Amino acid sequence: MAATERVVVLMSSEQKAQLQSRARAAHLSLADYVRRKALDEDATLEALLQELSASTAQARQALERTLTHLQAEREQRAKDIESLRAQLRAEYSQLNPEQLPSLLAPLHS
Protein backbone atom coordinates (compact mmCIF):
# COMPACT_ATOMS: atom_id res chain seq x y z
CA MET A 1 0.00 0.00 0.00
CA ALA A 2 1.47 3.31 -1.07
CA ALA A 3 1.80 6.00 1.55
CA THR A 4 -0.25 8.99 0.46
CA GLU A 5 -1.10 10.75 3.70
CA ARG A 6 1.09 12.73 6.06
CA VAL A 7 0.87 12.82 9.87
CA VAL A 8 2.76 15.51 11.72
CA VAL A 9 3.83 14.65 15.25
CA LEU A 10 5.49 17.20 17.51
CA MET A 11 8.16 15.97 19.92
CA SER A 12 11.35 17.11 21.55
CA SER A 13 14.68 16.74 19.75
CA GLU A 14 15.67 14.14 22.36
CA GLN A 15 12.58 12.05 21.59
CA LYS A 16 13.25 12.29 17.85
CA ALA A 17 16.86 11.24 18.36
CA GLN A 18 15.71 8.29 20.44
CA LEU A 19 13.26 7.21 17.72
CA GLN A 20 15.95 7.60 15.03
CA SER A 21 18.32 5.47 17.08
CA ARG A 22 15.69 2.75 17.51
CA ALA A 23 14.83 2.87 13.81
CA ARG A 24 18.51 2.44 12.86
CA ALA A 25 18.84 -0.48 15.28
CA ALA A 26 15.80 -2.10 13.62
CA HIS A 27 17.26 -1.34 10.15
CA LEU A 28 14.23 0.77 9.26
CA SER A 29 13.64 4.32 8.17
CA LEU A 30 12.21 6.59 10.82
CA ALA A 31 8.87 6.69 8.98
CA ASP A 32 8.69 2.88 8.69
CA TYR A 33 9.68 2.43 12.32
CA VAL A 34 7.05 4.88 13.58
CA ARG A 35 4.39 3.43 11.26
CA ARG A 36 5.10 -0.15 12.38
CA LYS A 37 5.16 0.77 16.04
CA ALA A 38 1.98 2.82 15.83
CA LEU A 39 0.04 0.19 13.90
CA ASP A 40 1.47 -2.95 15.47
CA GLU A 41 0.97 -1.91 19.07
CA ASP A 42 -2.80 -2.18 18.72
CA ALA A 43 -2.43 -5.66 17.27
CA THR A 44 0.04 -6.61 20.00
CA LEU A 45 -2.22 -5.25 22.72
CA GLU A 46 -5.21 -7.05 21.21
CA ALA A 47 -3.26 -10.33 21.11
CA LEU A 48 -2.17 -9.82 24.72
CA LEU A 49 -5.74 -9.07 25.78
CA GLN A 50 -7.00 -12.21 24.05
CA GLU A 51 -4.28 -14.28 25.71
CA LEU A 52 -5.09 -12.73 29.08
CA SER A 53 -8.78 -13.41 28.58
CA ALA A 54 -8.12 -17.05 27.66
CA SER A 55 -5.77 -17.60 30.61
CA THR A 56 -8.26 -15.93 32.95
CA ALA A 57 -10.98 -18.29 31.74
CA GLN A 58 -8.66 -21.27 32.27
CA ALA A 59 -7.76 -20.07 35.75
CA ARG A 60 -11.45 -19.55 36.58
CA GLN A 61 -12.23 -23.11 35.43
CA ALA A 62 -9.35 -24.51 37.48
CA LEU A 63 -10.52 -22.60 40.55
CA GLU A 64 -14.08 -23.83 40.06
CA ARG A 65 -12.85 -27.45 39.80
CA THR A 66 -10.72 -26.99 42.91
CA LEU A 67 -13.57 -25.42 44.88
CA THR A 68 -15.94 -28.20 43.82
CA HIS A 69 -13.37 -30.80 44.88
CA LEU A 70 -12.76 -29.08 48.23
CA GLN A 71 -16.50 -28.83 48.89
CA ALA A 72 -16.94 -32.54 48.14
CA GLU A 73 -14.05 -33.37 50.51
CA ARG A 74 -15.54 -31.13 53.19
CA GLU A 75 -18.92 -32.83 52.87
CA GLN A 76 -17.28 -36.27 53.02
CA ARG A 77 -15.31 -35.32 56.13
CA ALA A 78 -18.49 -34.07 57.79
CA LYS A 79 -20.15 -37.42 57.03
CA ASP A 80 -17.08 -39.30 58.33
CA ILE A 81 -17.08 -37.26 61.56
CA GLU A 82 -20.78 -37.85 62.09
CA SER A 83 -20.31 -41.57 61.44
CA LEU A 84 -17.45 -41.70 63.97
CA ARG A 85 -19.54 -39.82 66.53
CA ALA A 86 -22.39 -42.28 66.08
CA GLN A 87 -19.97 -45.17 66.43
CA LEU A 88 -18.45 -43.68 69.59
CA ARG A 89 -21.91 -43.04 71.08
CA ALA A 90 -22.87 -46.65 70.38
CA GLU A 91 -19.66 -47.97 71.94
CA TYR A 92 -19.91 -45.61 74.90
CA SER A 93 -23.50 -46.65 75.60
CA GLN A 94 -22.30 -50.26 75.93
CA LEU A 95 -19.58 -49.47 78.44
CA ASN A 96 -19.92 -50.59 82.00
CA PRO A 97 -18.99 -47.58 84.18
CA GLU A 98 -17.10 -49.89 86.53
CA GLN A 99 -14.77 -50.94 83.69
CA LEU A 100 -13.83 -47.37 82.80
CA PRO A 101 -10.77 -47.12 85.14
CA SER A 102 -9.26 -50.33 83.78
CA LEU A 103 -9.85 -49.19 80.19
CA LEU A 104 -8.19 -45.81 80.82
CA ALA A 105 -5.24 -47.20 82.79
CA PRO A 106 -3.07 -47.96 79.71
CA LEU A 107 -3.39 -44.34 78.65
CA HIS A 108 -1.81 -43.13 81.89
CA SER A 109 1.11 -45.57 81.82
C-alpha positions as CSV (number, residue, x, y, z in Angstrom):
1,M,0.0,0.0,0.0
2,A,1.5,3.3,-1.1
3,A,1.8,6.0,1.6
4,T,-0.3,9.0,0.5
5,E,-1.1,10.8,3.7
6,R,1.1,12.7,6.1
7,V,0.9,12.8,9.9
8,V,2.8,15.5,11.7
9,V,3.8,14.6,15.2
10,L,5.5,17.2,17.5
11,M,8.2,16.0,19.9
12,S,11.4,17.1,21.6
13,S,14.7,16.7,19.7
14,E,15.7,14.1,22.4
15,Q,12.6,12.1,21.6
16,K,13.2,12.3,17.8
17,A,16.9,11.2,18.4
18,Q,15.7,8.3,20.4
19,L,13.3,7.2,17.7
20,Q,15.9,7.6,15.0
21,S,18.3,5.5,17.1
22,R,15.7,2.8,17.5
23,A,14.8,2.9,13.8
24,R,18.5,2.4,12.9
25,A,18.8,-0.5,15.3
26,A,15.8,-2.1,13.6
27,H,17.3,-1.3,10.2
28,L,14.2,0.8,9.3
29,S,13.6,4.3,8.2
30,L,12.2,6.6,10.8
31,A,8.9,6.7,9.0
32,D,8.7,2.9,8.7
33,Y,9.7,2.4,12.3
34,V,7.0,4.9,13.6
35,R,4.4,3.4,11.3
36,R,5.1,-0.2,12.4
37,K,5.2,0.8,16.0
38,A,2.0,2.8,15.8
39,L,0.0,0.2,13.9
40,D,1.5,-3.0,15.5
41,E,1.0,-1.9,19.1
42,D,-2.8,-2.2,18.7
43,A,-2.4,-5.7,17.3
44,T,0.0,-6.6,20.0
45,L,-2.2,-5.3,22.7
46,E,-5.2,-7.1,21.2
47,A,-3.3,-10.3,21.1
48,L,-2.2,-9.8,24.7
49,L,-5.7,-9.1,25.8
50,Q,-7.0,-12.2,24.0
51,E,-4.3,-14.3,25.7
52,L,-5.1,-12.7,29.1
53,S,-8.8,-13.4,28.6
54,A,-8.1,-17.1,27.7
55,S,-5.8,-17.6,30.6
56,T,-8.3,-15.9,33.0
57,A,-11.0,-18.3,31.7
58,Q,-8.7,-21.3,32.3
59,A,-7.8,-20.1,35.7
60,R,-11.4,-19.6,36.6
61,Q,-12.2,-23.1,35.4
62,A,-9.3,-24.5,37.5
63,L,-10.5,-22.6,40.6
64,E,-14.1,-23.8,40.1
65,R,-12.9,-27.4,39.8
66,T,-10.7,-27.0,42.9
67,L,-13.6,-25.4,44.9
68,T,-15.9,-28.2,43.8
69,H,-13.4,-30.8,44.9
70,L,-12.8,-29.1,48.2
71,Q,-16.5,-28.8,48.9
72,A,-16.9,-32.5,48.1
73,E,-14.0,-33.4,50.5
74,R,-15.5,-31.1,53.2
75,E,-18.9,-32.8,52.9
76,Q,-17.3,-36.3,53.0
77,R,-15.3,-35.3,56.1
78,A,-18.5,-34.1,57.8
79,K,-20.1,-37.4,57.0
80,D,-17.1,-39.3,58.3
81,I,-17.1,-37.3,61.6
82,E,-20.8,-37.9,62.1
83,S,-20.3,-41.6,61.4
84,L,-17.5,-41.7,64.0
85,R,-19.5,-39.8,66.5
86,A,-22.4,-42.3,66.1
87,Q,-20.0,-45.2,66.4
88,L,-18.5,-43.7,69.6
89,R,-21.9,-43.0,71.1
90,A,-22.9,-46.6,70.4
91,E,-19.7,-48.0,71.9
92,Y,-19.9,-45.6,74.9
93,S,-23.5,-46.7,75.6
94,Q,-22.3,-50.3,75.9
95,L,-19.6,-49.5,78.4
96,N,-19.9,-50.6,82.0
97,P,-19.0,-47.6,84.2
98,E,-17.1,-49.9,86.5
99,Q,-14.8,-50.9,83.7
100,L,-13.8,-47.4,82.8
101,P,-10.8,-47.1,85.1
102,S,-9.3,-50.3,83.8
103,L,-9.8,-49.2,80.2
104,L,-8.2,-45.8,80.8
105,A,-5.2,-47.2,82.8
106,P,-3.1,-48.0,79.7
107,L,-3.4,-44.3,78.7
108,H,-1.8,-43.1,81.9
109,S,1.1,-45.6,81.8
